[in-house]
Amino acid sequence: MTVYHAIETLLVPLIVLACAISVAARYAPRTRERIKAALAARLGGTSASGWRARAVRWLAPQAAAGCASGCDDGGCNTCGSNTANAANAANGQAPSRPTEHVVQLVRKR
């Protein structure tokens, strides 16, 4: 086995693993945040010191708000519903239901 084959044998699986983690993080944000929170807790949580404290701060779940929060209950189904409900609440009106957006798929020819 040459050095090229050894590097290729190590590098290709690492690239595939990084891509798989990226896709999983993109399409499962809640799971990603739960895993990050569990890792932060295993490193010692808020009582950690030194490099562990830096890792815990880096892994700590971020406060999610708006469209990127991943919530799907109540009035958080669309970006427009978040801002509309906040504006209605500020004016003393009841929050409005989010409007339905129709997605139409068209086949290219």
C-alpha positions in Angstrom: 0.0 0.0 0.0 1.4 3.4 -1.0 1.2 6.6 1.0 -1.4 7.9 -1.6 -3.7 4.9 -0.9 -3.3 5.3 2.8 -4.2 9.0 2.7 -7.1 8.2 0.3 -8.4 5.5 2.6 -8.5 7.9 5.5 -9.5 11.1 3.7 -12.5 9.8 1.7 -14.4 8.4 4.7 -13.8 11.6 6.6 -15.2 13.7 3.8 -18.3 11.4 3.5 -18.8 11.6 7.3 -18.5 15.4 7.3 -21.1 15.6 4.5 -23.4 13.3 6.3 -23.2 15.3 9.5 -23.8 18.5 7.5 -26.9 17.1 5.9 -28.2 15.7 9.2 -27.7 19.0 10.9 -29.4 20.9 8.1 -32.5 18.7 8.0 -32.8 17.8 11.7 -32.0 21.0 13.6 -33.7 19.9 16.9 -31.8 16.6 17.0 -28.6 18.5 16.3 -29.3 20.9 19.2 -30.2 18.0 21.5 -26.9 16.2 20.7 -24.9 19.4 21.3 -26.7 20.0 24.6 -25.9 16.4 25.7 -22.3 16.7 24.7 -22.0 20.0 26.7 -23.6 18.3 29.7 -21.1 15.4 29.5 -18.2 17.8 29.4 -19.2 19.2 32.7 -21.9 21.8 31.9 -21.5 25.2 33.6 -19.1 23.9 36.2 -16.4 23.0 33.6 -13.2 24.9 33.5 -10.4 25.5 31.0 -10.8 24.0 27.6 -13.9 22.2 28.6 -15.6 25.4 29.5 -14.8 26.8 26.1 -16.1 23.6 24.5 -19.3 23.9 26.6 -19.9 27.5 25.6 -19.3 26.5 21.9 -21.7 23.5 22.2 -24.4 25.3 24.3 -27.7 25.5 22.5 -28.4 28.9 21.0 -31.7 30.7 21.8 -33.7 30.1 18.7 -36.2 32.7 17.5 -38.1 33.4 14.3 -38.1 31.3 11.2 -34.9 29.4 12.0 -36.2 28.1 15.3 -37.6 25.0 13.8 -40.8 25.2 15.8 -44.0 23.9 14.1 -46.7 24.5 16.7 -49.2 27.3 16.8 -48.4 30.4 14.9 -44.8 29.6 14.0 -45.4 27.7 10.8 -44.3 30.5 8.4 -42.0 33.5 8.7 -44.9 35.8 7.8 -46.9 34.5 10.7 -44.2 35.5 13.3 -44.0 39.1 12.2 -47.8 39.4 11.7 -48.6 38.0 15.1 -46.1 40.3 16.8 -47.6 43.3 15.0 -51.1 42.3 15.8 -50.3 41.7 19.5 -48.6 45.2 19.7 -51.8 46.8 18.3 -54.0 44.9 20.8 -55.5 42.6 18.2 -55.8 38.9 18.4 -53.0 36.9 16.5 -54.0 35.9 13.0 -53.7 32.4 11.7 -50.9 31.9 9.2 -52.0 31.9 5.6 -51.5 28.8 3.5 -48.9 28.9 0.8 -49.5 26.6 -2.2 -46.5 25.0 -3.7 -46.9 23.9 -7.3 -44.5 21.4 -8.9 -44.0 21.7 -12.6 -42.1 19.2 -14.7 -39.4 20.6 -17.0 -39.4 19.4 -20.5 
